[in-house]
Amino acid sequence: MGKMIYLMGKSSSGKDTIYKRLLGWKALNLKQVVLYTTRPIRAGEMEGEEYHFTDDAGFMELEAQGKVIEARAYHTYHGLWRYFTVDDGSIDLSSHNYLIIGTIESYVSTAEYFGRDKVLPVLLTLDDGIRLKRALNREMQQENPKYEEMCRRFLADAEDFSEEKIKNAGITRTFSNENLNSCLSQIKEYIQENL
């Protein structure tokens, strides 16, 4: 039986870097779960790689078909952006292990959908000052930087990743990403212990 490794963390905590390293971990051969979003594609992103990019009509159609596992909507400076997981036939826990990025809220919904014993939470932590520097550097590289949205995300993280929400989700282990190699080593050990 396979499991879904559910990677979470505040914005700019290093999720994308850890995610890519874990996908490249040959010993486990993790399959990618590609989320869907209605937000605009960023510079350097490719359809079907980081996300499946769609619009509100596409979201509504998938929801009407009963394929949306979990969905989050954010009222951003640039309008409503949705992020959601779809049961589109690409997830087969009977024969594969998967890796997915999300929030505590989406983790809880996904664990309820597949069963808590099949979804392993991996929550990254990082000092807020370091995260803010990383977020600003990333946004400055965009063709059309969205600084207001970057600030909104940063501030929303305090509520989205509150100690109460972490506790209520049943997450008892976190991983500090102060040092990438050390963090990655601890995560790999944790995954191996729980598969």
N, CA, C and O of each residue as an XYZ file, in Angstrom:
780
protein
N       0.833     -1.195      0.000
C       0.000      0.000      0.000
C       0.875      1.256      0.000
O       1.872      1.330      0.718
N       0.493      2.223     -0.801
C       1.241      3.466     -0.875
C       0.766      4.488      0.129
O      -0.268      4.316      0.775
N       1.539      5.558      0.254
C       1.170      6.678      1.118
C       1.377      7.975      0.361
O       2.108      8.036     -0.627
N       0.710      9.009      0.854
C       0.875     10.343      0.311
C       1.665     11.159      1.325
O       1.223     11.340      2.460
N       2.829     11.650      0.919
C       3.652     12.516      1.762
C       3.143     13.932      1.529
O       3.208     14.445      0.412
N       2.628     14.571      2.604
C       1.985     15.872      2.470
C       2.898     16.959      3.025
O       3.020     17.112      4.240
N       3.537     17.715      2.135
C       4.500     18.757      2.485
C       3.787     20.095      2.685
O       3.043     20.555      1.819
N       4.031     20.707      3.846
C       3.380     21.977      4.188
C       4.399     22.936      4.779
O       5.467     22.522      5.230
N       4.064     24.216      4.774
C       4.903     25.231      5.399
C       4.443     26.603      4.962
O       3.760     26.755      3.949
N       4.819     27.583      5.727
C       4.498     28.966      5.388
C       5.159     29.334      4.065
O       6.071     28.644      3.608
N       4.702     30.413      3.455
C       5.285     30.850      2.190
C       6.778     31.104      2.360
O       7.215     31.632      3.383
N       7.550     30.726      1.356
C       9.005     30.916      1.323
C       9.743     30.166      2.433
O      10.811     30.593      2.874
N       9.170     29.048      2.882
C       9.842     28.221      3.895
C      10.717     27.156      3.243
O      11.384     26.387      3.935
N      10.716     27.112      1.909
C      11.558     26.162      1.201
C      10.827     24.934      0.682
O      11.456     23.932      0.341
N       9.511     25.007      0.621
C       8.719     23.855      0.178
C       9.101     23.384     -1.220
O       9.278     22.186     -1.443
N       9.229     24.314     -2.161
C       9.524     23.921     -3.545
C      10.883     23.221     -3.646
O      11.019     22.236     -4.371
N      11.879     23.724     -2.928
C      13.206     23.114     -2.962
C      13.174     21.709     -2.359
O      13.692     20.763     -2.953
N      12.565     21.576     -1.182
C      12.451     20.262     -0.527
C      11.657     19.312     -1.415
O      12.017     18.144     -1.564
N      10.581     19.814     -2.000
C       9.722     19.014     -2.874
C      10.528     18.426     -4.040
O      10.443     17.232     -4.325
N      11.296     19.271     -4.696
C      12.096     18.816     -5.847
C      13.150     17.795     -5.429
O      13.402     16.827     -6.147
N      13.766     18.013     -4.265
C      14.772     17.061     -3.775
C      14.126     15.718     -3.446
O      14.693     14.667     -3.747
N      12.946     15.745     -2.832
C      12.265     14.492     -2.490
C      11.808     13.750     -3.750
O      11.868     12.522     -3.807
N      11.356     14.493     -4.749
C      10.961     13.846     -6.009
C      12.155     13.164     -6.666
O      11.997     12.145     -7.338
N      13.343     13.719     -6.477
C      14.550     13.144     -7.063
C      15.147     12.002     -6.245
O      16.160     11.423     -6.638
N      14.535     11.679     -5.121
C      15.012     10.625     -4.228
C      14.658      9.261     -4.816
O      13.546      8.764     -4.637
N      15.605      8.673     -5.509
C      15.377      7.431     -6.265
C      14.933      6.268     -5.389
O      14.131      5.444     -5.828
N      15.437      6.181     -4.154
C      15.127      5.049     -3.273
C      13.634      4.905     -3.019
O      13.142      3.792     -2.832
N      12.913      6.016     -3.011
C      11.475      5.953     -2.714
C      10.606      6.049     -3.954
O       9.460      5.600     -3.946
N      11.140      6.631     -5.020
C      10.395      6.760     -6.273
C       9.012      7.389     -6.065
O       7.994      6.828     -6.470
N       8.998      8.560     -5.428
C       7.742      9.270     -5.168
C       7.154      9.813     -6.463
O       7.871     10.352     -7.307
N       5.860      9.666     -6.607
C       5.138     10.219     -7.750
C       4.615     11.602     -7.367
O       4.318     11.870     -6.203
N       4.511     12.456     -8.352
C       4.072     13.833     -8.144
C       2.548     13.941     -8.211
O       1.916     13.388     -9.111
N       1.967     14.658     -7.250
C       0.559     15.042     -7.333
C       0.554     16.510     -7.734
O       1.029     17.364     -6.985
N       0.026     16.800     -8.896
C       0.006     18.176     -9.391
C      -1.342     18.800     -9.031
O      -2.395     18.334     -9.468
N      -1.287     19.866     -8.225
C      -2.499     20.583     -7.834
C      -2.994     21.444     -8.987
O      -2.296     21.647     -9.980
N      -4.196     21.936     -8.833
C      -4.815     22.841     -9.799
C      -4.891     24.226     -9.167
O      -5.014     24.353     -7.948
N      -4.816     25.262     -9.999
C      -4.971     26.631     -9.502
C      -5.597     27.521    -10.578
O      -5.499     27.262    -11.778
N      -6.243     28.581    -10.090
C      -6.782     29.589    -11.008
C      -5.897     30.838    -11.027
O      -6.208     31.806    -11.721
N      -4.796     30.822    -10.267
C      -3.913     31.995    -10.271
C      -3.110     32.027    -11.563
O      -2.920     30.994    -12.204
N      -2.637     33.207    -11.946
C      -1.825     33.312    -13.169
C      -0.516     32.534    -13.048
O       0.044     32.401    -11.959
N      -0.054     32.042    -14.146
C       1.210     31.316    -14.189
C       2.358     32.297    -13.935
O       2.337     33.419    -14.440
N       3.357     31.879    -13.155
C       4.519     32.730    -12.858
C       5.627     32.452    -13.867
O       5.636     31.421    -14.538
N       6.546     33.381    -13.955
C       7.713     33.202    -14.821
C       8.439     31.930    -14.428
O       8.707     31.700    -13.249
N       8.756     31.108    -15.411
C       9.486     29.873    -15.167
C       8.620     28.668    -14.883
O       9.125     27.545    -14.861
N       7.323     28.864    -14.664
C       6.426     27.735    -14.399
C       5.929     27.140    -15.707
O       5.844     27.821    -16.729
N       5.601     25.846    -15.652
C       5.092     25.139    -16.834
C       3.791     24.438    -16.468
O       3.676     23.877    -15.379
N       2.826     24.463    -17.353
C       1.559     23.754    -17.165
C       1.846     22.276    -16.902
O       2.601     21.634    -17.633
N       1.225     21.747    -15.836
C       1.373     20.337    -15.509
C       2.614     20.021    -14.701
O       2.793     18.881    -14.271
N       3.476     21.003    -14.486
C       4.685     20.792    -13.671
C       4.397     21.232    -12.236
O       4.211     20.396    -11.351
N       4.360     22.554    -12.010
C       4.050     23.056    -10.673
C       2.563     22.926    -10.377
O       2.176     22.520     -9.281
N       1.736     23.269    -11.352
C       0.271     23.236    -11.224
C      -0.357     22.918    -12.570
O       0.280     23.004    -13.619
N      -1.644     22.544    -12.500
C      -2.507     22.589    -13.678
C      -3.203     23.943    -13.578
O      -3.900     24.212    -12.600
N      -3.019     24.785    -14.575
C      -3.596     26.133    -14.545
C      -4.940     26.126    -15.244
O      -5.063     25.649    -16.373
N      -5.948     26.660    -14.567
C      -7.293     26.701    -15.117
C      -7.937     28.020    -14.704
O      -7.256     28.919    -14.211
N      -9.235     28.135    -14.903
C      -9.969     29.331    -14.500
C     -11.155     28.909    -13.638
O     -11.326     27.725    -13.347
N     -11.979     29.884    -13.228
C     -13.124     29.565    -12.362
C     -14.104     28.613    -13.033
O     -14.691     27.758    -12.369
N     -14.283     28.751    -14.334
C     -15.190     27.844    -15.056
C     -14.670     26.404    -15.000
O     -15.446     25.463    -14.837
N     -13.356     26.244    -15.138
C     -12.754     24.919    -15.050
C     -12.920     24.326    -13.661
O     -13.202     23.137    -13.515
N     -12.742     25.169    -12.627
C     -12.947     24.716    -11.250
C     -14.385     24.260    -11.036
O     -14.627     23.182    -10.492
N     -15.340     25.087    -11.468
C     -16.757     24.772    -11.277
C     -17.138     23.465    -11.981
O     -17.923     22.675    -11.457
N     -16.581     23.252    -13.157
C     -16.868     22.025    -13.904
C     -16.353     20.788    -13.168
O     -17.061     19.787    -13.063
N     -15.126     20.857    -12.659
C     -14.555     19.738    -11.904
C     -15.328     19.497    -10.607
O     -15.539     18.352    -10.207
N     -15.744     20.571     -9.961
C     -16.517     20.446     -8.729
C     -17.877     19.804     -9.006
O     -18.332     18.956     -8.238
N     -18.521     20.205    -10.098
C     -19.822     19.633    -10.470
C     -19.703     18.134    -10.778
O     -20.651     17.375    -10.576
N     -18.543     17.724    -11.262
C     -18.306     16.310    -11.560
C     -17.923     15.513    -10.312
O     -17.728     14.300    -10.388
N     -17.813     16.195     -9.153
C     -17.460     15.527     -7.897
C     -16.004     15.116     -7.810
O     -15.663     14.203     -7.060
N     -15.137     15.780     -8.570
C     -13.726     15.389     -8.617
C     -12.820     16.211     -7.697
O     -11.642     15.883     -7.551
N     -13.342     17.267     -7.078
C     -12.517     18.120     -6.223
C     -12.433     17.502     -4.830
O     -13.447     17.349     -4.149
N     -11.214     17.146     -4.408
C     -10.967     16.542     -3.101
C     -10.969     17.606     -2.017
O     -11.571     17.429     -0.957
N     -10.297     18.703     -2.289
C     -10.228     19.836     -1.361
C      -9.962     21.084     -2.175
O      -9.359     21.031     -3.247
N     -10.427     22.222     -1.643
C     -10.239     23.488     -2.359
C     -10.063     24.620     -1.356
O     -10.679     24.639     -0.290
N      -9.204     25.562     -1.732
C      -8.985     26.757     -0.941
C      -9.150     27.956     -1.848
O      -8.729     27.927     -3.004
N      -9.763     29.014     -1.331
C      -9.933     30.240     -2.119
C      -9.305     31.390     -1.347
O      -9.544     31.556     -0.151
N      -8.494     32.185     -2.050
C      -7.831     33.318     -1.429
C      -8.251     34.595     -2.146
O      -8.142     34.704     -3.367
N      -8.729     35.554     -1.368
C      -9.092     36.852     -1.920
C      -7.815     37.685     -1.930
O      -7.446     38.293     -0.925
N      -7.154     37.701     -3.068
C      -5.867     38.366     -3.183
C      -6.041     39.801     -3.660
O      -7.139     40.238     -4.006
N      -4.947     40.503     -3.665
C      -4.932     41.868     -4.181
C      -5.333     41.878     -5.661
O      -5.830     42.887     -6.162
N      -5.120     40.765     -6.352
C      -5.395     40.662     -7.790
C      -6.666     39.884     -8.111
O      -6.895     39.522     -9.265
N      -7.491     39.624     -7.106
C      -8.737     38.891     -7.316
C      -8.714     37.539     -6.617
O      -7.777     37.220     -5.884
N      -9.757     36.750     -6.854
C      -9.902     35.444     -6.218
C      -9.003     34.410     -6.900
O      -9.084     34.210     -8.112
N      -8.150     33.759     -6.113
C      -7.300     32.670     -6.619
C      -7.678     31.404     -5.879
O      -7.782     31.405     -4.652
N      -7.882     30.328     -6.613
C      -8.206     29.031     -6.019
C      -7.043     28.071     -6.198
O      -6.335     28.098     -7.205
N      -6.865     27.223     -5.196
C      -5.915     26.102     -5.260
C      -6.713     24.878     -4.845
O      -7.436     24.915     -3.849
N      -6.587     23.789     -5.604
C      -7.400     22.624     -5.271
C      -6.778     21.328     -5.777
O      -6.015     21.308     -6.742
N      -7.137     20.244     -5.083
C      -6.678     18.907     -5.432
C      -7.818     18.190     -6.114
O      -8.964     18.255     -5.669
N      -7.499     17.502     -7.201
C      -8.542     16.851     -8.005
C      -8.280     15.354     -8.084
O      -7.147     14.919     -8.291
N      -9.334     14.576     -7.918
C      -9.259     13.128     -8.139
C      -9.454     12.919     -9.641
O     -10.551     12.625    -10.116
N      -8.347     13.084    -10.367
C      -8.402     13.040    -11.834
C      -7.868     11.721    -12.394
O      -7.557     11.617    -13.581
N      -7.766     10.715    -11.516
C      -7.311      9.398    -11.952
C      -5.804      9.218    -11.871
O      -5.297      8.143    -12.193
N      -5.075     10.250    -11.447
C      -3.615     10.156    -11.424
C      -3.066      9.632    -10.096
O      -1.862      9.399     -9.983
N      -3.925      9.441     -9.086
C      -3.484      8.960     -7.773
C      -3.945      7.516     -7.570
O      -5.143      7.232     -7.591
N      -2.980      6.599     -7.373
C      -3.267      5.184     -7.136
C      -2.461      4.718     -5.928
O      -1.351      4.207     -6.074
N      -3.029      4.900     -4.726
C      -2.321      4.551     -3.495
C      -2.177      3.046     -3.297
O      -1.490      2.612     -2.373
N      -2.798      2.263     -4.130
C      -2.636      0.813     -3.997
C      -1.268      0.359     -4.495
O      -0.818     -0.736     -4.158
N      -0.605      1.192     -5.295
C       0.677      0.751     -5.847
C       1.797      1.787     -5.847
O       2.917      1.461     -6.243
N       1.538      3.036     -5.415
C       2.579      4.066     -5.457
C       2.549      4.945     -4.211
O       1.527      5.062     -3.534
N       3.699      5.563     -3.927
C       3.799      6.625     -2.923
C       3.815      7.954     -3.671
O       4.384      8.058     -4.757
N       3.190      8.958     -3.086
C       3.041     10.250     -3.749
C       3.561     11.377     -2.874
O       3.683     11.236     -1.657
N       3.866     12.503     -3.518
C       4.316     13.709     -2.837
C       3.434     14.863     -3.286
O       3.177     15.040     -4.477
N       2.972     15.648     -2.312
C       2.073     16.761     -2.609
C       2.428     17.938     -1.701
O       2.905     17.742     -0.583
N       2.196     19.151     -2.178
C       2.389     20.369     -1.380
C       1.012     20.966     -1.099
O       0.147     20.999     -1.974
N       0.821     21.439      0.140
C      -0.453     22.071      0.468
C      -0.385     22.836      1.774
O       0.694     23.169      2.265
N      -1.558     23.108      2.328
C      -1.694     23.823      3.594
C      -2.189     22.844      4.657
O      -2.509     21.695      4.353
N      -2.249     23.302      5.886
C      -2.787     22.452      6.953
C      -4.238     22.101      6.636
O      -4.654     20.953      6.791
N      -4.994     23.085      6.197
C      -6.405     22.871      5.849
C      -6.556     21.825      4.740
O      -7.410     20.942      4.825
N      -5.729     21.929      3.709
C      -5.830     20.971      2.607
C      -5.328     19.588      3.025
O      -5.833     18.571      2.549
N      -4.332     19.552      3.915
C      -3.867     18.270      4.457
C      -4.999     17.550      5.174
O      -5.227     16.362      4.944
N      -5.715     18.269      6.048
C      -6.806     17.668      6.820
C      -7.876     17.105      5.880
O      -8.336     15.979      6.069
N      -8.275     17.886      4.867
C      -9.300     17.422      3.915
C      -8.822     16.204      3.125
O      -9.590     15.270      2.896
N      -7.558     16.214      2.711
C      -7.008     15.099      1.939
C      -6.898     13.850      2.801
O      -7.184     12.745      2.339
N      -6.480     14.024      4.062
C      -6.376     12.886      4.984
C      -7.755     12.288      5.260
O      -7.884     11.072      5.405
N      -8.778     13.126      5.334
C     -10.141     12.624      5.519
C     -10.614     11.878      4.276
O     -11.332     10.885      4.388
N     -10.227     12.341      3.109
C     -10.643     11.737      1.842
C     -10.004     10.354      1.645
O     -10.692      9.389      1.312
N      -8.676     10.265      1.855
C      -7.960      9.009      1.608
C      -7.813      8.140      2.851
O      -7.596      6.933      2.743
N      -7.933      8.757      4.050
C      -7.701      8.063      5.314
C      -6.420      8.567      5.943
O      -5.389      8.656      5.276
N      -6.477      8.900      7.232
C      -5.312      9.482      7.918
C      -4.094      8.562      7.892
O      -2.959      9.038      7.894
N      -4.318      7.265      7.869
C      -3.199      6.326      7.856
C      -2.471      6.318      6.513
O      -1.383      5.753      6.401
N      -3.060      6.938      5.501
C      -2.460      6.950      4.165
C      -1.802      8.286      3.809
O      -1.187      8.412      2.750
N      -1.930      9.283      4.691
C      -1.384     10.614      4.404
C      -0.442     11.020      5.542
O      -0.868     11.155      6.689
N       0.843     11.212      5.214
C       1.884     11.520      6.197
C       2.232     13.011      6.143
O       2.730     13.488      5.123
N       1.972     13.760      7.239
C       2.259     15.199      7.229
C       3.739     15.515      7.438
O       4.390     14.931      8.304
N       4.263     16.443      6.639
C       5.631     16.947      6.788
C       5.526     18.473      6.797
O       5.329     19.098      5.755
N       5.661     19.062      7.988
C       5.497     20.508      8.152
C       6.845     21.190      8.338
O       7.558     20.923      9.306
N       7.193     22.080      7.396
C       8.437     22.847      7.456
C       8.253     24.098      8.308
O       7.184     24.708      8.312
N       9.307     24.473      9.030
C       9.312     25.735      9.772
C      10.566     26.511      9.394
O      11.568     25.928      8.980
N      10.502     27.824      9.541
C      11.648     28.692      9.253
C      11.395     30.066      9.868
O      10.260     30.541      9.908
N      12.459     30.693     10.344
C      12.371     32.030     10.924
C      11.669     32.994      9.964
O      11.951     32.998      8.766
N      10.755     33.811     10.497
C       9.976     34.733      9.660
C      10.841     35.740      8.907
O      10.522     36.093      7.772
N      11.919     36.205      9.511
C      12.798     37.162      8.832
C      13.451     36.558      7.598
O      13.550     37.212      6.560
N      13.893     35.316      7.710
C      14.496     34.623      6.568
C      13.451     34.405      5.481
O      13.729     34.589      4.296
N      12.248     34.013      5.892
C      11.179     33.797      4.911
C      10.851     35.077      4.147
O      10.657     35.043      2.932
N      10.788     36.201      4.852
C      10.449     37.473      4.215
C      11.509     37.879      3.200
O      11.173     38.368      2.121
N      12.782     37.683      3.529
C      13.862     37.978      2.582
C      13.737     37.107      1.329
O      13.866     37.598      0.208
N      13.486     35.819      1.530
C      13.340     34.900      0.396
C      12.161     35.295     -0.486
O      12.260     35.288     -1.713
N      11.042     35.640      0.156
C       9.840     36.010     -0.601
C      10.094     37.246     -1.449
O       9.695     37.300     -2.612
N      10.755     38.236     -0.869
C      11.043     39.472     -1.596
C      11.989     39.203     -2.768
O      11.773     39.713     -3.867
N      13.026     38.411     -2.541
C      13.963     38.081     -3.626
C      13.251     37.362     -4.768
O      13.505     37.653     -5.936
N      12.359     36.422     -4.439
C      11.630     35.687     -5.479
C      10.705     36.620     -6.257
O      10.621     36.544     -7.483
N      10.021     37.493     -5.543
C       9.061     38.389     -6.202
C       9.769     39.388     -7.108
O       9.244     39.753     -8.160
N      10.944     39.827     -6.712
C      11.695     40.790     -7.517
C      12.123     40.190     -8.858
O      12.398     40.931     -9.802
N      12.181     38.869     -8.954
C      12.587     38.197    -10.193
C      11.426     38.023    -11.173
O      11.644     37.649    -12.326
N      10.203     38.289    -10.729
C       9.042     38.143    -11.600
C       8.967     39.302    -12.599
O       9.394     40.418    -12.302
N       8.425     39.027    -13.771
C       8.280     40.068    -14.786
C       7.389     41.198    -14.282
O       7.679     42.374    -14.502
N       6.298     40.832    -13.601
C       5.379     41.799    -12.988
C       5.250     41.466    -11.499
O       4.323     40.759    -11.102
N       6.167     41.967    -10.679
C       6.114     41.633     -9.254
C       4.775     42.019     -8.625
O       4.201     43.063     -8.934
N       4.297     41.151     -7.735
C       3.026     41.370     -7.043
C       3.332     41.478     -5.542
O       3.052     40.557     -4.774
N       3.905     42.605     -5.145
C       4.355     42.787     -3.774
C       3.192     42.789     -2.785
O       3.324     42.285     -1.670
N       2.064     43.349     -3.187
C       0.911     43.368     -2.291
C       0.471     41.947     -1.958
O       0.161     41.642     -0.806
N       0.444     41.079     -2.966
C       0.054     39.689     -2.758
C       1.093     38.952     -1.909
O       0.738     38.118     -1.076
N       2.351     39.255     -2.119
C       3.410     38.652     -1.307
C       3.190     39.004      0.173
O       3.308     38.137      1.039
N       2.876     40.254      0.457
C       2.635     40.693      1.838
C       1.375     40.048      2.411
O       1.355     39.650      3.576
N       0.329     39.945      1.602
C      -0.910     39.314      2.066
C      -0.651     37.869      2.477
O      -1.111     37.420      3.527
N       0.098     37.138      1.629
C       0.413     35.736      1.926
C       1.219     35.624      3.215
O       0.947     34.770      4.059
N       2.203     36.489      3.353
C       3.070     36.452      4.520
C       2.256     36.661      5.797
O       2.439     35.940      6.778
N       1.363     37.642      5.784
C       0.548     37.929      6.961
C      -0.486     36.824      7.225
O      -0.761     36.492      8.378
N      -1.053     36.260      6.160
C      -2.053     35.193      6.308
C      -1.443     33.933      6.912
O      -2.141     33.158      7.566
N      -0.147     33.723      6.697
C       0.515     32.528      7.226
C       0.411     32.419      8.744
O       0.320     31.314      9.279
N       0.422     33.552      9.441
C       0.354     33.524     10.904
C      -0.910     32.822     11.368
O      -0.876     32.056     12.331
N      -2.019     33.071     10.700
C      -3.280     32.406     11.055
C      -3.352     30.996     10.482
O      -3.762     30.059     11.167
N      -2.950     30.851      9.219
C      -3.062     29.546      8.549
C      -2.208     28.473      9.210
O      -2.561     27.294      9.175
N      -1.080     28.870      9.814
C      -0.171     27.914     10.450
C      -0.047     28.191     11.948
O       1.034     28.064     12.522
N      -1.154     28.565     12.570
C      -1.150     28.826     14.013
C      -0.918     27.527     14.777
O      -1.197     26.439     14.274
N      -0.405     27.656     15.993
C      -0.169     26.480     16.839
C      -1.466     25.688     17.039
O      -1.451     24.458     17.077
N      -2.575     26.399     17.164
C      -3.871     25.737     17.355
C      -4.237     24.877     16.149
O      -4.689     23.744     16.311
N      -4.045     25.408     14.940
C      -4.367     24.644     13.727
C      -3.449     23.434     13.568
O      -3.886     22.363     13.146
N      -2.171     23.615     13.912
C      -1.218     22.503     13.837
C      -1.655     21.397     14.796
O      -1.665     20.221     14.430
N      -2.014     21.773     16.016
C      -2.457     20.803     17.020
C      -3.748     20.112     16.590
O      -3.862     18.889     16.681
N      -4.717     20.892     16.124
C      -6.008     20.332     15.713
C      -5.881     19.383     14.525
O      -6.696     18.476     14.360
N      -4.859     19.593     13.699
C      -4.628     18.722     12.544
C      -3.928     17.425     12.951
O      -3.791     16.508     12.142
N      -3.488     17.353     14.206
C      -2.807     16.157     14.681
C      -1.357     16.074     14.243
O      -0.773     14.990     14.230
N      -0.770     17.214     13.884
C       0.633     17.246     13.450
C       1.508     17.399     14.685
O       1.419     18.398     15.398
N       2.354     16.404     14.935
C       3.175     16.409     16.134
C       4.662     16.599     15.842
O       5.454     16.802     16.762
N       5.042     16.536     14.570
C       6.452     16.640     14.191
C       6.611     17.736     13.149
O       5.871     17.782     12.166
N       7.586     18.622     13.368
C       7.892     19.664     12.384
C       9.383     19.578     12.039
O      10.162     18.941     12.747
N       9.763     20.234     10.932
C      11.136     20.172     10.444
C      11.634     21.582     10.151
O      11.116     22.261      9.265
N      12.652     22.018     10.909
C      13.225     23.342     10.702
C      14.087     23.332      9.445
O      14.945     22.465      9.278
N      13.854     24.304      8.559
C      14.611     24.393      7.307
C      15.685     25.481      7.369
O      15.942     26.163      6.378
N      16.312     25.639      8.543
C      17.433     26.579      8.680
C      18.620     26.095      7.842
O      19.340     26.892      7.240
N      18.808     24.764      7.818
C      19.875     24.151      7.034
C      19.236     23.111      6.125
O      18.706     22.109      6.605
N      19.283     23.338      4.821
C      18.582     22.491      3.859
C      18.975     21.025      3.957
O      18.103     20.159      4.013
N      20.269     20.732      3.978
C      20.715     19.341      3.985
C      20.290     18.601      5.249
O      19.875     17.443      5.187
N      20.395     19.268      6.389
C      19.983     18.664      7.658
C      18.477     18.417      7.669
O      18.014     17.354      8.081
N      17.726     19.408      7.215
C      16.265     19.295      7.158
C      15.859     18.133      6.251
O      15.010     17.322      6.622
N      16.451     18.052      5.090
C      16.141     17.003      4.123
C      16.471     15.626      4.688
O      15.706     14.680      4.503
N      17.591     15.510      5.366
C      17.996     14.249      5.973
C      16.982     13.794      7.020
O      16.624     12.617      7.073
N      16.522     14.728      7.852
C      15.530     14.397      8.880
C      14.198     13.983      8.256
O      13.549     13.053      8.735
N      13.800     14.661      7.207
C      12.540     14.323      6.533
C      12.620     12.932      5.912
O      11.680     12.146      6.028
N      13.725     12.628      5.261
C      13.880     11.309      4.641
C      13.816     10.198      5.679
O      13.179      9.168      5.461
N      14.478     10.415      6.805
C      14.456      9.421      7.887
C      13.030      9.222      8.406
O      12.592      8.093      8.628
N      12.320     10.326      8.594
C      10.928     10.298      9.069
C      10.025      9.547      8.084
O       9.184      8.747      8.496
N      10.196      9.802      6.800
C       9.392      9.127      5.788
C       9.674      7.622      5.810
O       8.747      6.812      5.781
N      10.936      7.259      5.860
C      11.294      5.835      5.869
C      10.725      5.125      7.090
O      10.308      3.970      7.001
N      10.706      5.809      8.223
C      10.170      5.219      9.449
C       8.654      5.009      9.370
O       8.107      4.133     10.041
N       7.990      5.811      8.555
C       6.520      5.792      8.531
C       5.895      5.171      7.288
O       4.675      5.207      7.132
N       6.710      4.601      6.400
C       6.149      3.930      5.229
C       6.004      2.440      5.473
O       5.547      1.712      4.593
